[in-house]
Amino acid sequence: MSTASGSGAAPERVAAPERGGRTRTWSWGEAAIAVGLFAVGVFTLVETTSITVPGSANVLGPRAFPYAVGVLLVGASVALAVSLLRGQHGSAEEGEDVDAGARTDWGTVAKLVASFAALVLLIEPLGWPIAATLLFAGTAWALGARVVRAAVIGAVLNIGIHVLFVQVLGLFLPAGPLEGVPFFG
């Protein structure tokens, strides 16, 4: 099969006959997304069965969230496949407000990589609330936000996440120097 340009590559959309003499256009990229979502969902559901549940687990336990994610992934893939079979497709982008000639801003990329590396290196000694706040602030700073505002928002979010995980869900997140403070230990 060749394209109009003669490059020999398969076209993105292929016309398939439909009932009533009309033709339906398949987008292999959209179909690949549906199949990929389904595969990841099934993988998640299968692998979740191997999670060991301690005897002290609450009603939800450690399998609840992965099962929910797996079911949502499978459901989304089925909904996408049904939508594609009904002929509903995403429209191709004609263009965006992007300068195709713009060069990569390696400074921003370096700041983002440094923020993630700092999280990995600092989560154990500084704990989740501080290390994740540094990640949030560093990422926001790399993308052009004000550092102080980003740090305050990051601190509020990550303290809330820490309290939720440790106190409500009973999961472990390192608290670092905040270990003795109420709600962190």
DRENDO-1510 file (C-alpha; in Angstrom, 1 decimal, always signed):
<recs>
REC; n; res; u; v; w
REC; 1; MET; +0.0; +0.0; +0.0 .
REC; 2; SER; +1.4; +3.4; -0.8 .
REC; 3; THR; +0.5; +6.9; -0.2 .
REC; 4; ALA; -0.1; +9.7; -2.7 .
REC; 5; SER; +3.5; +10.9; -2.1 .
REC; 6; GLY; +4.8; +7.5; -3.0 .
REC; 7; SER; +6.8; +7.1; +0.3 .
REC; 8; GLY; +5.5; +3.5; +0.8 .
REC; 9; ALA; +4.3; +4.3; +4.3 .
REC; 10; ALA; +0.8; +3.2; +5.4 .
REC; 11; PRO; -1.7; +6.0; +5.6 .
REC; 12; GLU; -3.0; +7.2; +9.0 .
REC; 13; ARG; -6.6; +6.6; +8.1 .
REC; 14; VAL; -8.0; +3.7; +6.0 .
REC; 15; ALA; -11.5; +3.7; +4.5 .
REC; 16; ALA; -13.5; +0.6; +5.5 .
REC; 17; PRO; -16.9; -0.3; +4.0 .
REC; 18; GLU; -19.9; +0.2; +6.3 .
REC; 19; ARG; -23.5; -1.0; +6.1 .
REC; 20; GLY; -25.5; +1.1; +3.7 .
REC; 21; GLY; -22.7; +1.7; +1.2 .
REC; 22; ARG; -21.0; +4.4; +3.3 .
REC; 23; THR; -17.4; +4.3; +4.2 .
REC; 24; ARG; -16.0; +4.5; +7.7 .
REC; 25; THR; -12.6; +6.0; +8.3 .
REC; 26; TRP; -10.4; +4.2; +10.8 .
REC; 27; SER; -7.7; +5.9; +12.7 .
REC; 28; TRP; -5.0; +3.4; +13.6 .
REC; 29; GLY; -3.6; +5.8; +16.2 .
REC; 30; GLU; -6.9; +6.0; +18.0 .
REC; 31; ALA; -7.4; +2.3; +17.8 .
REC; 32; ALA; -3.9; +1.7; +19.2 .
REC; 33; ILE; -4.7; +4.0; +22.2 .
REC; 34; ALA; -7.9; +1.9; +22.9 .
REC; 35; VAL; -5.9; -1.4; +22.7 .
REC; 36; GLY; -3.1; +0.1; +24.8 .
REC; 37; LEU; -5.5; +1.3; +27.5 .
REC; 38; PHE; -7.1; -2.1; +27.6 .
REC; 39; ALA; -3.8; -3.9; +27.9 .
REC; 40; VAL; -2.6; -1.6; +30.7 .
REC; 41; GLY; -5.9; -2.1; +32.5 .
REC; 42; VAL; -5.8; -5.8; +32.3 .
REC; 43; PHE; -2.2; -5.9; +33.4 .
REC; 44; THR; -3.1; -3.7; +36.4 .
REC; 45; LEU; -5.9; -6.0; +37.4 .
REC; 46; VAL; -3.8; -9.1; +37.0 .
REC; 47; GLU; -0.8; -7.7; +38.9 .
REC; 48; THR; -3.0; -6.3; +41.7 .
REC; 49; THR; -3.9; -9.9; +42.7 .
REC; 50; SER; -0.2; -10.4; +43.7 .
REC; 51; ILE; -0.3; -7.6; +46.3 .
REC; 52; THR; -0.1; -9.2; +49.7 .
REC; 53; VAL; -2.7; -8.0; +52.1 .
REC; 54; PRO; -1.6; -7.8; +55.7 .
REC; 55; GLY; -4.0; -9.1; +58.4 .
REC; 56; SER; -4.3; -5.6; +59.8 .
REC; 57; ALA; -5.6; -4.1; +56.6 .
REC; 58; ASN; -8.7; -1.9; +56.8 .
REC; 59; VAL; -11.8; -2.4; +54.7 .
REC; 60; LEU; -10.1; -0.9; +51.6 .
REC; 61; GLY; -6.7; -2.4; +52.0 .
REC; 62; PRO; -3.8; -2.0; +49.5 .
REC; 63; ARG; -5.6; -3.6; +46.6 .
REC; 64; ALA; -8.6; -1.2; +46.4 .
REC; 65; PHE; -6.9; +1.7; +44.5 .
REC; 66; PRO; -5.1; -0.5; +41.9 .
REC; 67; TYR; -8.3; -2.4; +41.3 .
REC; 68; ALA; -10.2; +0.9; +40.8 .
REC; 69; VAL; -7.5; +2.2; +38.4 .
REC; 70; GLY; -7.6; -1.1; +36.4 .
REC; 71; VAL; -11.4; -1.1; +36.1 .
REC; 72; LEU; -11.3; +2.6; +35.0 .
REC; 73; LEU; -8.6; +1.9; +32.4 .
REC; 74; VAL; -10.6; -1.1; +31.0 .
REC; 75; GLY; -13.8; +0.9; +31.0 .
REC; 76; ALA; -12.2; +3.9; +29.3 .
REC; 77; SER; -10.7; +1.6; +26.6 .
REC; 78; VAL; -14.1; -0.1; +26.0 .
REC; 79; ALA; -15.8; +3.3; +25.8 .
REC; 80; LEU; -13.2; +4.6; +23.4 .
REC; 81; ALA; -13.5; +1.4; +21.2 .
REC; 82; VAL; -17.3; +1.7; +21.1 .
REC; 83; SER; -16.9; +5.4; +20.2 .
REC; 84; LEU; -14.5; +4.6; +17.4 .
REC; 85; LEU; -16.8; +1.8; +16.1 .
REC; 86; ARG; -19.6; +4.3; +15.9 .
REC; 87; GLY; -17.5; +6.6; +13.8 .
REC; 88; GLN; -16.7; +9.2; +16.4 .
REC; 89; HIS; -13.1; +10.3; +15.9 .
REC; 90; GLY; -11.0; +13.1; +17.2 .
REC; 91; SER; -10.4; +15.9; +14.7 .
REC; 92; ALA; -6.9; +16.4; +13.4 .
REC; 93; GLU; -5.1; +19.5; +14.6 .
REC; 94; GLU; -4.7; +22.0; +11.9 .
REC; 95; GLY; -2.1; +23.9; +13.9 .
REC; 96; GLU; -1.4; +25.3; +17.2 .
REC; 97; ASP; +0.1; +28.4; +18.7 .
REC; 98; VAL; +3.5; +26.8; +18.7 .
REC; 99; ASP; +6.6; +28.1; +16.9 .
REC; 100; ALA; +7.8; +25.1; +15.0 .
REC; 101; GLY; +11.2; +26.7; +14.7 .
REC; 102; ALA; +11.7; +27.3; +18.4 .
REC; 103; ARG; +14.6; +25.6; +20.0 .
REC; 104; THR; +14.4; +23.5; +23.2 .
REC; 105; ASP; +14.9; +25.4; +26.4 .
REC; 106; TRP; +17.5; +23.2; +28.0 .
REC; 107; GLY; +17.6; +25.5; +31.1 .
REC; 108; THR; +14.0; +24.6; +31.8 .
REC; 109; VAL; +14.6; +20.9; +31.1 .
REC; 110; ALA; +17.6; +21.0; +33.5 .
REC; 111; LYS; +15.5; +22.6; +36.2 .
REC; 112; LEU; +12.8; +20.0; +35.9 .
REC; 113; VAL; +15.3; +17.1; +36.0 .
REC; 114; ALA; +17.0; +18.7; +39.0 .
REC; 115; SER; +13.7; +19.0; +40.8 .
REC; 116; PHE; +12.8; +15.3; +40.3 .
REC; 117; ALA; +16.4; +14.2; +41.2 .
REC; 118; ALA; +16.2; +16.3; +44.4 .
REC; 119; LEU; +13.0; +14.5; +45.3 .
REC; 120; VAL; +14.6; +11.1; +44.9 .
REC; 121; LEU; +17.7; +12.1; +46.9 .
REC; 122; LEU; +16.0; +14.1; +49.6 .
REC; 123; ILE; +12.8; +12.1; +50.4 .
REC; 124; GLU; +14.4; +9.9; +52.9 .
REC; 125; PRO; +16.5; +12.5; +54.9 .
REC; 126; LEU; +14.0; +15.3; +54.6 .
REC; 127; GLY; +10.7; +13.4; +54.5 .
REC; 128; TRP; +7.8; +13.6; +52.1 .
REC; 129; PRO; +6.4; +17.0; +53.1 .
REC; 130; ILE; +9.6; +18.9; +52.6 .
REC; 131; ALA; +11.0; +16.9; +49.6 .
REC; 132; ALA; +7.7; +17.0; +47.7 .
REC; 133; THR; +7.4; +20.7; +48.5 .
REC; 134; LEU; +10.8; +21.3; +47.0 .
REC; 135; LEU; +9.7; +19.3; +43.9 .
REC; 136; PHE; +6.5; +21.3; +43.5 .
REC; 137; ALA; +8.3; +24.6; +44.0 .
REC; 138; GLY; +11.2; +23.7; +41.7 .
REC; 139; THR; +8.9; +22.5; +38.9 .
REC; 140; ALA; +6.7; +25.6; +39.2 .
REC; 141; TRP; +9.8; +27.8; +39.2 .
REC; 142; ALA; +11.1; +26.0; +36.1 .
REC; 143; LEU; +7.8; +26.7; +34.3 .
REC; 144; GLY; +7.8; +30.4; +35.2 .
REC; 145; ALA; +5.9; +30.6; +38.5 .
REC; 146; ARG; +6.8; +32.7; +41.5 .
REC; 147; VAL; +8.9; +30.5; +43.8 .
REC; 148; VAL; +7.5; +31.7; +47.2 .
REC; 149; ARG; +3.9; +31.2; +46.2 .
REC; 150; ALA; +4.7; +27.8; +44.7 .
REC; 151; ALA; +6.5; +26.8; +47.8 .
REC; 152; VAL; +3.5; +27.8; +50.0 .
REC; 153; ILE; +1.0; +26.0; +47.8 .
REC; 154; GLY; +3.3; +23.0; +47.6 .
REC; 155; ALA; +3.7; +22.9; +51.4 .
REC; 156; VAL; +0.0; +23.0; +52.0 .
REC; 157; LEU; -0.7; +20.3; +49.4 .
REC; 158; ASN; +2.0; +18.0; +50.5 .
REC; 159; ILE; +1.3; +18.3; +54.2 .
REC; 160; GLY; -2.3; +17.4; +53.4 .
REC; 161; ILE; -1.2; +14.5; +51.3 .
REC; 162; HIS; +1.1; +13.3; +54.1 .
REC; 163; VAL; -1.6; +13.5; +56.7 .
REC; 164; LEU; -4.1; +11.8; +54.4 .
REC; 165; PHE; -1.7; +8.9; +53.6 .
REC; 166; VAL; -0.3; +8.4; +57.1 .
REC; 167; GLN; -3.3; +9.2; +59.4 .
REC; 168; VAL; -6.3; +8.3; +57.2 .
REC; 169; LEU; -5.0; +5.5; +55.0 .
REC; 170; GLY; -2.4; +4.1; +57.4 .
REC; 171; LEU; +0.4; +4.1; +54.8 .
REC; 172; PHE; +4.0; +5.0; +55.4 .
REC; 173; LEU; +5.5; +8.2; +54.1 .
REC; 174; PRO; +8.8; +9.4; +55.6 .
REC; 175; ALA; +8.3; +12.5; +57.7 .
REC; 176; GLY; +12.0; +13.3; +58.1 .
REC; 177; PRO; +12.7; +16.0; +60.7 .
REC; 178; LEU; +8.9; +16.4; +61.2 .
REC; 179; GLU; +8.7; +12.9; +62.7 .
REC; 180; GLY; +7.8; +14.0; +66.3 .
REC; 181; VAL; +5.3; +16.6; +65.2 .
REC; 182; PRO; +1.6; +15.5; +65.7 .
REC; 183; PHE; -0.1; +14.2; +62.5 .
REC; 184; PHE; +3.3; +13.4; +60.9 .
REC; 185; GLY; +4.4; +10.4; +62.8 .
</recs>
